[in-house]
Amino acid sequence: MSQRTERVDELLRQEIGEIVSRDISDPRVGFVTITSVETSPDLRHAKVWVSVIGQPGERDATVAALRRAMPFVRHELGTRLRLKRIPDLHVQLDDTAERGTRILQLLTELERGEEPAGDTPDTESLPTPIARVRRPEDLVDEPPSAATPPQRTGARKRRTTPNRPRPTTSTRGRKRPR
């Protein structure tokens, strides 16, 4: 990905987020975050990754409403940005927050010693932060067991490598003279 494409992606992400939050008045559009934008190399198409908080039905309705609003968003981008071509916008649901929540839930269950549940809960899409409480066993230093390798004592022999001449000038971006 070129630097220009990355700059256009970031610019589109910021502007689309602003348009969605301020100018779209569809009640189906709930709490939406534009997580990223990926444009094609020719800048004709762009995937707009969105994260939506809510139940699965609400998320689907929000994504459908955003897809219907993309021609308006594209028109607004045309008035705000000085680009030769405003890309066609394709909305995709970004579920990395939900997957992260599921992983955190599994880790919590494993830490408690419980067997992890097989299905994913549909009750919430983001984790509720809970402070971890220190337990007495966290503070106890265990003696080294037979499973831990013994510590090495004595001096280690240094590996020697042949001396290599170092360049005297910076070689960043240009060839070194011979």
Secondary structure as UniProt FT lines:
FT   HELIX           3..22
FT   TURN            27..28
FT   STRAND          32..39
FT   TURN            41..42
FT   STRAND          45..52
FT   HELIX           56..80
FT   STRAND          88..93
FT   HELIX           96..112
FT   HELIX           136..139
FT   TURN            146..147
FT   TURN            172..173
//
